[in-house]
Amino acid sequence: MPNSAENRDKLACRCNHRDPPVTDNRDTIYANPVPEPSAFRFDDSVARVFPDMIKRSVPGYTTIIAMTGLLAGRYASPGSHLYDLGCSLGASTLAMRQNVQHRDCLIIGVDNSTAMLKRCQTVIDTDSHEVPVSLVCANLQDIPIVDASVVVLNFTLQFIAREEREAVINHVYAGLRPGGIMVLSEKVTFEDPRLDALNIDLHHQFKRANGYSDLEIAQKRNAIDNVLLRETLGQHKQRIAGAGFGSCDVWFQCFNFASLIALK
Ligand SMILES: C[S@@+](CC[C@H](N)C(=O)[O-])C[C@H]1O[C@@H](n2cnc3c(N)ncnc32)[C@H](O)[C@@H]1O
């Protein structure tokens, strides 16, 4: 029903971000002692509880997703591509889709987890906005980025090997149209050890306030610490400037979670 009144109403209130109607499963993955802890992976058990996990674990996540949509609405240019790299269940993809006004745009969601992408397809299929979405199961390092006005990496670069990050950001820059933007959200580290310890502690306090036990926090930390590789905001900014972006700064931060915007 591409031109229904219901659809027009939804397009009219473009800032009213709605979460994907995918699952209300609660994350209890680390609730019991894990005898043989393995490295954190985006497998089916994570995909099943992901919306609950990320909202209770990442301060500001809901704001970052909603504002990603707002930014996409502002910067998407007619006939361009919008990329959601590491799209998981499509939260940023949907936020962009709900805000982009040019129906000749194409949103491309990329993820290398088949479990995530399968569920993401269901989310997209149940959404009725009109901008086309194409989902690609691949390493984001391998996909072409062409004719882009918006490229989003929301909490994805942190899972890429540090030595591969420069090539990723250079590739994003090369694929953006002049005037296009990159949104990069990351868990970051601080040069000052006291500030780093404080922000880690505040993050754990945030998780406790959201119902995670000390056991869950400790076991998740052990599983993810060698997989999620943090860098300082300075390192990110330097890499982004080195790629050629003329302007870049933080537009959101809560504790050790930050989002940057970079303008080509
Ligand atoms: C924390 S989640 C991203 C959350 C998502 N952007 C959101 O805002 O809801 C990280 C995602 O990146 C994906 N990922 C990690 N490394 C990747 C790679 N090299 N290529 C593509 N996807 C990758 C994971 O499978 C996972 O779904």
The ligand as a Tripos MOL2 file, in Angstrom:
@<TRIPOS>MOLECULE
LIG
   27    29     1     0     0
SMALL
NO_CHARGES

@<TRIPOS>ATOM
      1 C1         26.8710   -3.6300   18.1900 C.3       1 LIG1
      2 S1         26.2620   -4.2720   16.7360 S.3       1 LIG1
      3 C2         25.7310   -2.8260   15.8210 C.3       1 LIG1
      4 C3         24.4340   -2.3070   16.2600 C.3       1 LIG1
      5 C4         23.6280   -1.6140   15.1970 C.3       1 LIG1
      6 N1         24.4240   -0.7650   14.3340 N.3       1 LIG1
      7 C5         22.5580   -0.8200   15.8870 C.2       1 LIG1
      8 O1         22.7470    0.3880   16.0170 O.co2     1 LIG1
      9 O2         21.5760   -1.3970   16.3470 O.co2     1 LIG1
     10 C6         27.6430   -4.6550   15.7460 C.3       1 LIG1
     11 C7         27.2470   -5.3610   14.4560 C.3       1 LIG1
     12 O3         28.3350   -5.3110   13.5630 O.3       1 LIG1
     13 C8         28.3990   -6.5320   12.8880 C.3       1 LIG1
     14 N2         29.7760   -6.6710   12.4030 N.ar      1 LIG1
     15 C9         30.8930   -6.8240   13.1330 C.ar      1 LIG1
     16 N3         31.9770   -6.8900   12.3180 N.ar      1 LIG1
     17 C10        31.4930   -6.7770   11.0490 C.ar      1 LIG1
     18 C11        32.1160   -6.7790    9.7750 C.ar      1 LIG1
     19 N4         33.4440   -6.9150    9.6340 N.pl3     1 LIG1
     20 N5         31.3470   -6.6570    8.6800 N.ar      1 LIG1
     21 C12        29.9990   -6.5270    8.7990 C.ar      1 LIG1
     22 N6         29.3540   -6.5160    9.9820 N.ar      1 LIG1
     23 C13        30.1070   -6.6370   11.1030 C.ar      1 LIG1
     24 C14        27.9830   -7.5720   13.9090 C.3       1 LIG1
     25 O4         27.5400   -8.7620   13.3170 O.3       1 LIG1
     26 C15        26.8730   -6.8340   14.6510 C.3       1 LIG1
     27 O5         25.6110   -7.1170   14.1340 O.3       1 LIG1
@<TRIPOS>BOND
     1     1     2 1
     2     2     3 1
     3     2    10 1
     4     3     4 1
     5     4     5 1
     6     5     6 1
     7     5     7 1
     8     7     8 2
     9     7     9 1
    10    10    11 1
    11    11    12 1
    12    11    26 1
    13    12    13 1
    14    13    14 1
    15    13    24 1
    16    14    15 ar
    17    14    23 ar
    18    15    16 ar
    19    16    17 ar
    20    17    18 ar
    21    17    23 ar
    22    18    19 1
    23    18    20 ar
    24    20    21 ar
    25    21    22 ar
    26    22    23 ar
    27    24    25 1
    28    24    26 1
    29    26    27 1
@<TRIPOS>SUBSTRUCTURE
     1 LIG1         1 GROUP 0 **** ****
